[in-house]
Amino acid sequence: MATVKRTVSTKCSTAGRVLATECGRKAAPKKAAAKSAAKTAAKPVKKTVVKKAAAPAKPRISPGAKVGPVGITIHWAEGDNSKYDRFPKTYKTYAAAQKALIPVFKDNQADGGGGYNKTKFSIKFKDGTDYEGRLDINAREDNPVKYKNLFEKHILDHVNYYIKNPYPGMTEAAKKEYASFAAKYKLRD
């Protein structure tokens, strides 16, 4: 941690034994204290005070508030990538990331709408949690034109699937983590 030096000017007086000693001078005798106090009453003395610099602030998350995303990254998408937004690319909002998926959808529809264009994405949240997923972009499943909040829909579908259909060996703690994910994290703008 870095330290910061700051010089402070203080006024010292010989009127009191403690104050005179703190200012680096000998205390005046008690009888002469009144006379010399008037002569030297307001001499400024500089002291150096060393303070530790504050640590960089961590993002604050209010109790009960949902943890928002730092960024949504689209890593790649199948199809004619020359029409897309130069993936991998990170977006600050869900809306911006979803808008970048519209050319992927249109490319899928131009081929007659058969199949889907797999698209990998990840979301980094303010508390350091990462969520990775894959969208199947087509008219039926992960349609960025039809669904207003495609990332929220995908995550909730994924979470609910594993709550209802636990994988072999899934612990109760893992089930609770899935169940609390939507309550803890902000999944839409």
N, CA, C and O of each residue as an XYZ file, in Angstrom:
756
protein
N       0.847     -1.164      0.000
C       0.000      0.000      0.000
C       0.900      1.238      0.000
O       1.867      1.293      0.760
N       0.605      2.203     -0.818
C       1.411      3.410     -0.936
C       1.172      4.332      0.247
O       0.097      4.324      0.845
N       2.201      5.140      0.586
C       2.029      6.112      1.655
C       2.086      7.503      1.066
O       2.747      7.744      0.056
N       1.389      8.406      1.709
C       1.329      9.791      1.268
C       1.850     10.649      2.394
O       1.407     10.503      3.534
N       2.798     11.559      2.102
C       3.315     12.463      3.123
C       2.607     13.793      2.982
O       2.363     14.271      1.874
N       2.280     14.383      4.120
C       1.601     15.663      4.117
C       2.219     16.497      5.227
O       2.404     16.000      6.338
N       2.541     17.752      4.949
C       3.125     18.628      5.950
C       2.018     19.481      6.558
O       1.214     20.081      5.845
N       1.993     19.522      7.877
C       0.974     20.269      8.601
C       1.654     21.343      9.429
O       2.644     21.066     10.107
N       1.146     22.549      9.385
C       1.707     23.635     10.179
C       0.914     23.744     11.475
O      -0.315     23.812     11.450
N       1.606     23.761     12.595
C       0.940     23.908     13.879
C       1.597     25.049     14.633
O       2.749     25.391     14.367
N       0.883     25.632     15.561
C       1.439     26.701     16.390
C       1.767     26.131     17.746
O       0.939     25.482     18.385
N       2.995     26.385     18.179
C       3.436     25.862     19.458
C       3.605     27.027     20.439
O       3.889     28.156     20.038
N       3.431     26.743     21.678
C       3.582     27.737     22.717
C       4.379     27.130     23.867
O       4.335     25.921     24.091
N       5.098     27.963     24.583
C       5.849     27.455     25.732
C       5.034     27.557     27.001
O       5.556     27.341     28.095
N       3.773     27.881     26.869
C       2.942     28.044     28.055
C       2.759     26.728     28.803
O       2.596     26.738     30.023
N       2.782     25.637     28.125
C       2.580     24.355     28.804
C       3.750     23.431     28.580
O       4.339     23.425     27.499
N       4.093     22.661     29.571
C       5.231     21.757     29.504
C       5.048     20.722     28.382
O       5.989     20.489     27.623
N       3.879     20.099     28.254
C       3.648     19.057     27.266
C       3.737     19.627     25.858
O       4.383     19.039     24.990
N       3.100     20.757     25.627
C       3.092     21.348     24.301
C       4.492     21.774     23.886
O       4.879     21.570     22.736
N       5.256     22.358     24.792
C       6.611     22.788     24.468
C       7.478     21.584     24.122
O       8.296     21.659     23.205
N       7.315     20.489     24.833
C       8.100     19.297     24.561
C       7.717     18.713     23.207
O       8.589     18.262     22.464
N       6.424     18.713     22.873
C       5.968     18.209     21.577
C       6.525     19.032     20.435
O       6.762     18.500     19.350
N       6.741     20.330     20.658
C       7.237     21.203     19.604
C       8.755     21.138     19.459
O       9.323     21.809     18.597
N       9.400     20.354     20.276
C      10.822     20.160     20.116
C      11.674     21.149     20.891
O      12.880     21.222     20.655
N      11.095     21.910     21.801
C      11.870     22.846     22.619
C      11.757     22.403     24.066
O      10.852     21.653     24.434
N      12.682     22.873     24.873
C      12.612     22.576     26.303
C      11.506     23.401     26.905
O      11.259     24.534     26.493
N      10.843     22.826     27.880
C       9.782     23.552     28.559
C      10.388     24.676     29.394
O      11.440     24.504     30.009
N       9.726     25.812     29.411
C      10.197     26.957     30.192
C       9.929     26.712     31.660
O       8.970     26.021     32.004
N      10.759     27.266     32.538
C      10.470     27.134     33.965
C       9.103     27.731     34.258
O       8.620     28.586     33.517
N       8.478     27.276     35.345
C       7.119     27.697     35.648
C       6.994     29.198     35.847
O       6.012     29.783     35.391
N       7.970     29.864     36.526
C       7.879     31.306     36.788
C       8.039     32.099     35.498
O       7.328     33.079     35.276
N       8.948     31.688     34.669
C       9.226     32.433     33.449
C       8.256     32.066     32.333
O       8.273     32.683     31.268
N       7.440     31.099     32.562
C       6.538     30.632     31.527
C       5.597     31.723     31.053
O       5.337     31.833     29.854
N       5.083     32.531     31.965
C       4.130     33.569     31.585
C       4.805     34.629     30.738
O       4.232     35.071     29.742
N       6.058     35.065     31.122
C       6.763     36.103     30.370
C       7.150     35.598     28.990
O       6.897     36.282     27.999
N       7.762     34.410     28.895
C       8.230     33.914     27.609
C       7.075     33.459     26.731
O       7.203     33.409     25.508
N       5.949     33.127     27.349
C       4.793     32.709     26.575
C       4.303     33.853     25.703
O       3.897     33.627     24.563
N       4.333     35.052     26.207
C       3.886     36.200     25.428
C       4.831     36.458     24.258
O       4.378     36.841     23.180
N       6.144     36.255     24.450
C       7.126     36.513     23.400
C       7.077     35.449     22.296
O       7.182     35.783     21.116
N       6.920     34.186     22.664
C       7.006     33.101     21.683
C       5.662     32.422     21.442
O       5.615     31.279     20.986
N       4.601     33.104     21.737
C       3.282     32.482     21.744
C       2.845     31.879     20.408
O       2.153     30.861     20.439
N       3.176     32.400     19.291
C       2.594     31.888     18.044
C       3.637     31.624     16.971
O       3.496     32.109     15.849
N       4.662     30.880     17.282
C       5.656     30.518     16.278
C       5.185     29.248     15.564
O       4.963     28.229     16.217
N       5.027     29.290     14.226
C       4.615     28.077     13.508
C       5.767     27.077     13.403
O       6.914     27.451     13.161
N       5.439     25.819     13.586
C       6.394     24.733     13.461
C       5.790     23.724     12.492
O       4.601     23.414     12.573
N       6.610     23.210     11.574
C       6.106     22.249     10.590
C       6.381     20.832     11.066
O       7.479     20.500     11.514
N       5.321     19.990     10.951
C       5.432     18.585     11.286
C       5.046     17.786     10.051
O       4.183     18.214      9.285
N       5.658     16.653      9.850
C       5.300     15.789      8.724
C       4.434     14.662      9.255
O       4.814     13.937     10.175
N       3.260     14.532      8.652
C       2.324     13.488      9.024
C       2.290     12.485      7.882
O       2.115     12.874      6.727
N       2.453     11.212      8.182
C       2.436     10.167      7.163
C       1.097      9.446      7.254
O       0.721      8.928      8.306
N       0.373      9.424      6.110
C      -0.909      8.727      6.034
C      -0.819      7.657      4.969
O      -0.142      7.838      3.958
N      -1.489      6.555      5.184
C      -1.531      5.511      4.175
C      -2.607      5.861      3.160
O      -3.699      6.298      3.523
N      -2.289      5.664      1.882
C      -3.259      5.923      0.820
C      -4.362      4.878      0.893
O      -4.132      3.730      1.271
N      -5.551      5.300      0.527
C      -6.688      4.395      0.546
C      -6.542      3.341     -0.544
O      -6.023      3.623     -1.624
N      -6.997      2.145     -0.260
C      -6.975      1.060     -1.246
C      -7.989      1.379     -2.334
O      -8.965      2.081     -2.071
N      -7.780      0.877     -3.557
C      -8.750      1.120     -4.609
C     -10.109      0.572     -4.201
O     -10.214     -0.510     -3.622
N     -11.141      1.335     -4.513
C     -12.491      0.949     -4.109
C     -12.964     -0.262     -4.900
O     -12.807     -0.319     -6.120
N     -13.545     -1.228     -4.196
C     -14.148     -2.384     -4.841
C     -15.576     -2.000     -5.198
O     -16.179     -1.168     -4.520
N     -16.129     -2.599     -6.258
C     -17.511     -2.275     -6.584
C     -18.414     -2.620     -5.406
O     -18.349     -3.722     -4.860
N     -19.237     -1.684     -5.030
C     -20.150     -1.918     -3.907
C     -21.436     -2.550     -4.399
O     -22.010     -2.133     -5.404
N     -21.870     -3.550     -3.680
C     -23.116     -4.209     -3.993
C     -23.978     -4.121     -2.748
O     -23.650     -4.701     -1.713
N     -25.077     -3.397     -2.851
C     -25.965     -3.208     -1.710
C     -26.626     -4.530     -1.341
O     -26.923     -5.350     -2.210
N     -26.853     -4.729     -0.044
C     -27.556     -5.941      0.361
C     -28.939     -5.978     -0.291
O     -29.670     -4.988     -0.264
N     -29.280     -7.085     -0.857
C     -30.582     -7.228     -1.506
C     -30.576     -6.794     -2.968
O     -31.499     -7.139     -3.706
N     -29.567     -6.051     -3.408
C     -29.489     -5.624     -4.802
C     -28.911     -6.759     -5.639
O     -28.088     -7.542     -5.165
N     -29.351     -6.834     -6.878
C     -28.827     -7.860     -7.770
C     -27.475     -7.432     -8.312
O     -27.236     -6.248     -8.551
N     -26.602     -8.392     -8.503
C     -25.258     -8.153     -9.015
C     -25.345     -8.030    -10.536
O     -25.800     -8.949    -11.218
N     -24.907     -6.891    -11.056
C     -24.982     -6.634    -12.493
C     -23.755     -7.124    -13.238
O     -22.744     -7.479    -12.630
N     -23.853     -7.139    -14.565
C     -22.726     -7.601    -15.374
C     -21.688     -6.503    -15.592
O     -22.020     -5.318    -15.644
N     -20.439     -6.911    -15.718
C     -19.359     -6.010    -16.109
C     -19.310     -5.979    -17.632
O     -19.082     -4.932    -18.239
N     -19.527     -7.144    -18.239
C     -19.514     -7.243    -19.693
C     -20.074     -8.561    -20.171
O     -20.014     -9.579    -19.482
N     -20.632     -8.513    -21.398
C     -21.159     -9.702    -22.047
C     -20.297     -9.913    -23.289
O     -20.267     -9.056    -24.172
N     -19.607    -11.027    -23.365
C     -18.710    -11.301    -24.489
C     -19.331    -12.351    -25.392
O     -19.764    -13.408    -24.933
N     -19.370    -12.046    -26.684
C     -19.743    -13.052    -27.676
C     -18.427    -13.515    -28.276
O     -17.715    -12.729    -28.900
N     -18.105    -14.776    -28.093
C     -16.811    -15.318    -28.496
C     -16.762    -15.679    -29.978
O     -15.799    -15.345    -30.667
N     -17.790    -16.357    -30.467
C     -17.845    -16.751    -31.867
C     -19.274    -17.130    -32.228
O     -20.108    -17.374    -31.356
N     -19.538    -17.175    -33.521
C     -20.839    -17.617    -34.018
C     -20.629    -18.357    -35.327
O     -19.777    -17.982    -36.133
N     -21.404    -19.402    -35.534
C     -21.344    -20.121    -36.808
C     -22.013    -19.295    -37.894
O     -22.801    -18.392    -37.612
N     -21.693    -19.611    -39.108
C     -22.323    -18.934    -40.240
C     -21.329    -18.048    -40.967
O     -20.117    -18.224    -40.840
N     -21.845    -17.098    -41.727
C     -21.016    -16.196    -42.528
C     -20.502    -15.072    -41.638
O     -21.127    -14.016    -41.536
N     -19.348    -15.307    -40.987
C     -18.797    -14.367    -40.020
C     -18.458    -13.000    -40.600
O     -18.311    -12.041    -39.842
N     -18.330    -12.879    -41.925
C     -18.027    -11.576    -42.514
C     -19.181    -10.592    -42.310
O     -18.985     -9.380    -42.402
N     -20.371    -11.104    -42.036
C     -21.537    -10.238    -41.806
C     -21.677     -9.835    -40.332
O     -22.489     -8.975    -39.992
N     -20.884    -10.461    -39.470
C     -21.056    -10.257    -38.036
C     -20.140     -9.160    -37.512
O     -19.377     -8.540    -38.253
N     -20.246     -8.947    -36.210
C     -19.572     -7.829    -35.532
C     -18.179     -8.203    -35.008
O     -17.864     -7.918    -33.853
N     -17.355     -8.828    -35.831
C     -15.960     -9.150    -35.476
C     -15.817     -9.770    -34.082
O     -15.176     -9.201    -33.199
N     -16.413    -10.918    -33.909
C     -16.295    -11.634    -32.636
C     -14.896    -12.197    -32.500
O     -14.297    -12.534    -33.521
N     -14.345    -12.320    -31.329
C     -14.937    -12.027    -30.024
C     -14.998    -10.518    -29.758
O     -14.106     -9.755    -30.128
N     -16.078    -10.135    -29.107
C     -16.284     -8.732    -28.749
C     -17.102     -8.685    -27.463
O     -18.003     -9.496    -27.250
N     -16.761     -7.702    -26.597
C     -17.447     -7.548    -25.317
C     -18.348     -6.325    -25.363
O     -17.968     -5.269    -25.868
N     -19.547     -6.491    -24.827
C     -20.557     -5.430    -24.800
C     -20.871     -5.091    -23.348
O     -20.773     -5.945    -22.467
N     -21.248     -3.844    -23.108
C     -21.534     -3.398    -21.739
C     -22.955     -3.698    -21.298
O     -23.223     -3.798    -20.100
N     -23.872     -3.843    -22.249
C     -25.269     -4.093    -21.896
C     -25.782     -5.340    -22.606
O     -25.240     -5.762    -23.628
N     -26.840     -5.920    -22.040
C     -27.472     -7.068    -22.670
C     -28.071     -6.665    -24.018
O     -27.999     -7.422    -24.986
N     -28.656     -5.477    -24.075
C     -29.292     -5.012    -25.316
C     -28.276     -4.903    -26.452
O     -28.567     -5.303    -27.579
N     -27.095     -4.370    -26.171
C     -26.064     -4.239    -27.200
C     -25.583     -5.608    -27.672
O     -25.360     -5.808    -28.866
N     -25.422     -6.552    -26.745
C     -24.992     -7.899    -27.112
C     -26.070     -8.593    -27.943
O     -25.762     -9.285    -28.914
N     -27.335     -8.407    -27.559
C     -28.421     -9.035    -28.302
C     -28.529     -8.435    -29.707
O     -28.800     -9.153    -30.669
N     -28.322     -7.138    -29.822
C     -28.365     -6.480    -31.140
C     -27.282     -7.055    -32.056
O     -27.503     -7.191    -33.260
N     -26.127     -7.389    -31.506
C     -25.040     -7.968    -32.297
C     -25.388     -9.366    -32.804
O     -24.747     -9.860    -33.732
N     -26.403    -10.014    -32.203
C     -26.806    -11.357    -32.625
C     -27.807    -11.349    -33.784
O     -28.053    -12.393    -34.388
N     -28.375    -10.213    -34.094
C     -29.385    -10.138    -35.157
C     -28.806    -10.546    -36.522
O     -29.479    -11.274    -37.252
N     -27.585    -10.112    -36.908
C     -27.034    -10.605    -38.185
C     -26.817    -12.129    -38.203
O     -26.910    -12.751    -39.261
N     -26.531    -12.722    -37.053
C     -26.375    -14.178    -36.967
C     -27.728    -14.826    -37.258
O     -27.804    -15.820    -37.979
N     -28.788    -14.260    -36.698
C     -30.151    -14.755    -36.936
C     -30.529    -14.599    -38.409
O     -31.051    -15.531    -39.020
N     -30.269    -13.433    -38.971
C     -30.619    -13.192    -40.380
C     -29.851    -14.128    -41.305
O     -30.389    -14.583    -42.315
N     -28.610    -14.413    -40.970
C     -27.805    -15.347    -41.755
C     -28.432    -16.742    -41.713
O     -28.476    -17.433    -42.730
N     -28.912    -17.153    -40.550
C     -29.570    -18.448    -40.411
C     -30.841    -18.487    -41.250
O     -31.125    -19.497    -41.895
N     -31.597    -17.417    -41.248
C     -32.861    -17.364    -41.992
C     -32.620    -17.308    -43.506
O     -33.436    -17.806    -44.282
N     -31.517    -16.711    -43.920
C     -31.192    -16.629    -45.353
C     -30.943    -18.012    -45.953
O     -31.139    -18.224    -47.150
N     -30.515    -18.937    -45.122
C     -30.268    -20.316    -45.578
C     -31.556    -21.143    -45.604
O     -31.505    -22.352    -45.829
N     -32.669    -20.529    -45.385
C     -33.939    -21.251    -45.361
C     -34.413    -21.532    -43.950
O     -35.468    -22.137    -43.762
N     -33.647    -21.099    -42.948
C     -34.066    -21.248    -41.557
C     -33.871    -22.635    -40.985
O     -34.315    -22.905    -39.869
N     -33.222    -23.518    -41.714
C     -32.988    -24.868    -41.192
C     -31.802    -24.872    -40.243
O     -30.862    -24.095    -40.407
N     -31.851    -25.728    -39.275
C     -30.750    -25.841    -38.317
C     -30.643    -24.610    -37.420
O     -31.630    -23.915    -37.177
N     -29.438    -24.355    -36.938
C     -29.207    -23.193    -36.074
C     -27.747    -22.798    -36.155
O     -26.903    -23.597    -36.562
N     -27.449    -21.581    -35.774
C     -26.071    -21.089    -35.733
C     -25.640    -21.071    -34.266
O     -26.094    -20.237    -33.482
N     -24.761    -22.000    -33.912
C     -24.260    -22.051    -32.537
C     -23.458    -20.790    -32.263
O     -22.687    -20.335    -33.108
N     -23.647    -20.232    -31.078
C     -22.973    -18.994    -30.685
C     -22.549    -19.105    -29.232
O     -23.380    -19.333    -28.353
N     -21.257    -18.946    -28.979
C     -20.749    -19.032    -27.603
C     -20.671    -17.632    -26.997
O     -20.234    -16.681    -27.646
N     -21.109    -17.524    -25.724
C     -21.038    -16.244    -25.018
C     -20.634    -16.478    -23.569
O     -20.699    -17.597    -23.061
N     -20.219    -15.404    -22.917
C     -19.958    -15.454    -21.473
C     -20.334    -14.110    -20.874
O     -20.291    -13.078    -21.543
N     -20.701    -14.143    -19.610
C     -21.065    -12.935    -18.871
C     -20.196    -12.881    -17.634
O     -20.131    -13.848    -16.874
N     -19.531    -11.764    -17.426
C     -18.730    -11.566    -16.213
C     -19.505    -10.597    -15.316
O     -19.859     -9.496    -15.739
N     -19.762    -11.015    -14.076
C     -20.507    -10.192    -13.129
C     -19.556     -9.442    -12.205
O     -18.388     -9.805    -12.070
N     -20.072     -8.391    -11.571
C     -19.258     -7.508    -10.720
C     -18.613     -8.226     -9.544
O     -17.576     -7.785     -9.050
N     -19.200     -9.313     -9.090
C     -18.615    -10.039     -7.960
C     -17.569    -11.064     -8.406
O     -17.047    -11.821     -7.587
N     -17.262    -11.085     -9.719
C     -16.242    -11.989    -10.234
C     -16.786    -13.294    -10.798
O     -16.027    -14.081    -11.364
N     -18.070    -13.536    -10.657
C     -18.684    -14.752    -11.185
C     -18.744    -14.688    -12.708
O     -19.050    -13.643    -13.283
N     -18.450    -15.810    -13.352
C     -18.548    -15.917    -14.807
C     -19.636    -16.917    -15.153
O     -19.766    -17.956    -14.505
N     -20.416    -16.599    -16.175
C     -21.408    -17.529    -16.693
C     -21.068    -17.743    -18.162
O     -20.935    -16.776    -18.912
N     -20.927    -18.987    -18.577
C     -20.676    -19.309    -19.975
C     -21.855    -20.093    -20.515
O     -22.429    -20.942    -19.832
N     -22.203    -19.788    -21.764
C     -23.317    -20.500    -22.365
C     -23.195    -20.547    -23.873
O     -22.312    -19.927    -24.466
N     -24.105    -21.301    -24.480
C     -24.153    -21.385    -25.932
C     -25.581    -21.171    -26.375
O     -26.504    -21.819    -25.879
N     -25.755    -20.262    -27.308
C     -27.069    -20.005    -27.881
C     -27.181    -20.769    -29.192
O     -26.206    -20.895    -29.934
N     -28.362    -21.271    -29.467
C     -28.658    -21.896    -30.751
C     -29.572    -20.935    -31.498
O     -30.794    -20.991    -31.362
N     -28.964    -20.051    -32.291
C     -29.708    -18.973    -32.939
C     -30.508    -19.525    -34.124
O     -29.939    -20.013    -35.101
N     -31.831    -19.437    -34.017
C     -32.752    -19.769    -35.114
C     -34.123    -19.184    -34.771
O     -34.263    -18.509    -33.751
N     -35.112    -19.426    -35.589
C     -36.438    -18.835    -35.381
C     -37.189    -19.459    -34.201
O     -38.061    -18.819    -33.614
N     -36.855    -20.707    -33.850
C     -37.607    -21.410    -32.818
C     -37.011    -21.279    -31.422
O     -37.747    -21.030    -30.467
N     -35.704    -21.441    -31.281
C     -35.109    -21.534    -29.952
C     -34.618    -20.185    -29.425
O     -35.331    -19.515    -28.677
N     -33.419    -19.790    -29.807
C     -32.816    -18.546    -29.305
C     -32.898    -17.483    -30.393
O     -31.945    -17.252    -31.138
N     -34.044    -16.854    -30.463
C     -34.349    -15.884    -31.514
C     -34.179    -14.464    -30.965
O     -34.997    -14.029    -30.155
N     -33.132    -13.724    -31.386
C     -32.904    -12.381    -30.850
C     -33.920    -11.349    -31.321
O     -33.977    -10.249    -30.772
N     -34.720    -11.683    -32.324
C     -35.765    -10.768    -32.793
C     -37.051    -10.998    -31.989
O     -37.742    -10.045    -31.629
N     -37.361    -12.247    -31.717
C     -38.596    -12.613    -31.013
C     -38.539    -12.316    -29.510
O     -39.490    -11.778    -28.943
N     -37.420    -12.670    -28.871
C     -37.292    -12.519    -27.421
C     -36.590    -11.211    -27.070
O     -35.498    -10.930    -27.564
N     -37.217    -10.427    -26.226
C     -36.652     -9.120    -25.839
C     -35.381     -9.282    -24.999
O     -34.427     -8.523    -25.170
N     -35.364    -10.256    -24.103
C     -34.218    -10.498    -23.215
C     -33.715    -11.925    -23.433
O     -33.967    -12.818    -22.624
N     -33.007    -12.119    -24.531
C     -32.564    -13.460    -24.924
C     -31.618    -14.091    -23.908
O     -31.710    -15.288    -23.638
N     -30.706    -13.295    -23.343
C     -29.749    -13.858    -22.385
C     -30.467    -14.289    -21.105
O     -30.156    -15.340    -20.544
N     -31.421    -13.486    -20.643
C     -32.206    -13.851    -19.463
C     -32.989    -15.136    -19.738
O     -33.006    -16.041    -18.904
N     -33.637    -15.218    -20.902
C     -34.397    -16.415    -21.268
C     -33.494    -17.648    -21.263
O     -33.855    -18.687    -20.710
N     -32.324    -17.526    -21.880
C     -31.400    -18.666    -21.951
C     -30.978    -19.121    -20.552
O     -31.012    -20.313    -20.247
N     -30.581    -18.169    -19.707
C     -30.092    -18.521    -18.368
C     -31.202    -19.147    -17.531
O     -30.978    -20.150    -16.854
N     -32.397    -18.560    -17.574
C     -33.508    -19.119    -16.796
C     -33.895    -20.508    -17.298
O     -34.186    -21.394    -16.494
N     -33.901    -20.707    -18.613
C     -34.183    -22.049    -19.156
C     -33.147    -23.052    -18.663
O     -33.491    -24.166    -18.268
N     -31.883    -22.654    -18.687
C     -30.781    -23.523    -18.258
C     -30.904    -23.866    -16.765
O     -30.812    -25.030    -16.373
N     -31.111    -22.838    -15.951
C     -31.214    -23.025    -14.499
C     -32.412    -23.911    -14.161
O     -32.288    -24.848    -13.372
N     -33.565    -23.621    -14.750
C     -34.770    -24.405    -14.454
C     -34.644    -25.852    -14.917
O     -35.162    -26.759    -14.265
N     -33.962    -26.075    -16.031
C     -33.757    -27.443    -16.499
C     -32.994    -28.255    -15.445
O     -33.389    -29.375    -15.120
N     -31.906    -27.695    -14.913
C     -31.092    -28.447    -13.957
C     -31.742    -28.544    -12.568
O     -31.419    -29.444    -11.793
N     -32.640    -27.634    -12.263
C     -33.384    -27.771    -11.003
C     -34.358    -28.949    -11.121
O     -34.505    -29.741    -10.191
N     -35.016    -29.050    -12.274
C     -36.000    -30.126    -12.493
C     -35.346    -31.452    -12.854
O     -35.885    -32.515    -12.546
N     -34.185    -31.397    -13.505
C     -33.499    -32.605    -13.974
C     -32.059    -32.611    -13.471
O     -31.131    -32.379    -14.246
N     -31.868    -32.872    -12.187
C     -30.505    -32.839    -11.665
C     -29.629    -33.895    -12.339
O     -30.064    -35.012    -12.619
N     -28.392    -33.503    -12.585
C     -27.458    -34.460    -13.175
C     -26.998    -35.438    -12.087
O     -27.074    -35.119    -10.900
N     -26.521    -36.624    -12.483
C     -26.086    -37.616    -11.487
C     -24.995    -37.042    -10.581
O     -24.005    -36.482    -11.052
N     -25.197    -37.192     -9.300
C     -24.215    -36.708     -8.329
C     -24.387    -35.239     -7.957
O     -23.565    -34.694     -7.221
N     -25.432    -34.593     -8.447
C     -25.657    -33.174     -8.123
C     -25.978    -33.036     -6.637
O     -26.887    -33.696     -6.133
N     -25.245    -32.193     -5.949
C     -25.436    -32.018     -4.508
C     -26.582    -31.052     -4.228
O     -27.026    -30.316     -5.109
N     -27.043    -31.073     -2.996
C     -28.086    -30.130     -2.582
C     -27.575    -28.689     -2.665
O     -28.329    -27.778     -3.006
N     -26.299    -28.491     -2.353
C     -25.710    -27.149     -2.441
C     -25.734    -26.642     -3.884
O     -26.022    -25.470     -4.126
N     -25.433    -27.516     -4.833
C     -25.470    -27.132     -6.250
C     -26.895    -26.793     -6.679
O     -27.103    -25.847     -7.440
N     -27.874    -27.551     -6.201
C     -29.283    -27.262     -6.514
C     -29.675    -25.883     -5.985
O     -30.344    -25.111     -6.672
N     -29.251    -25.586     -4.756
C     -29.562    -24.279     -4.162
C     -28.885    -23.154     -4.943
O     -29.453    -22.077     -5.123
N     -27.670    -23.420     -5.401
C     -26.948    -22.409     -6.181
C     -27.681    -22.113     -7.493
O     -27.818    -20.954     -7.883
N     -28.146    -23.158     -8.165
C     -28.939    -22.962     -9.380
C     -30.208    -22.176     -9.069
O     -30.562    -21.240     -9.785
N     -30.885    -22.567     -7.998
C     -32.156    -21.928     -7.646
C     -31.989    -20.456     -7.283
O     -32.885    -19.655     -7.550
N     -30.870    -20.087     -6.685
C     -30.684    -18.704     -6.247
C     -30.022    -17.809     -7.304
O     -29.899    -16.601     -7.098
N     -29.594    -18.391     -8.434
C     -28.850    -17.627     -9.443
C     -29.652    -16.437     -9.971
O     -29.138    -15.319    -10.029
N     -30.897    -16.669    -10.352
C     -31.728    -15.590    -10.915
C     -32.052    -14.525     -9.879
O     -32.223    -13.356    -10.226
N     -32.139    -14.913     -8.620
C     -32.416    -13.933     -7.569
C     -31.184    -13.100     -7.249
O     -31.313    -11.954     -6.815
N     -30.001    -13.649     -7.453
C     -28.766    -12.960     -7.095
C     -28.238    -12.058     -8.208
O     -27.691    -10.991     -7.927
N     -28.395    -12.475     -9.490
C     -27.760    -11.754    -10.594
C     -28.776    -11.024    -11.478
O     -29.882    -11.507    -11.721
N     -28.371     -9.874    -11.937
C     -29.178     -9.065    -12.845
C     -29.045     -9.652    -14.241
O     -27.941     -9.717    -14.783
N     -30.154    -10.079    -14.827
C     -30.117    -10.776    -16.106
C     -30.720     -9.961    -17.248
O     -30.873    -10.473    -18.357
N     -31.059     -8.717    -16.994
C     -31.583     -7.834    -18.047
C     -31.192     -6.393    -17.736
O     -30.865     -6.060    -16.597
N     -31.228     -5.538    -18.769
C     -30.874     -4.116    -18.590
C     -31.961     -3.377    -17.840
O     -31.838     -2.177    -17.598
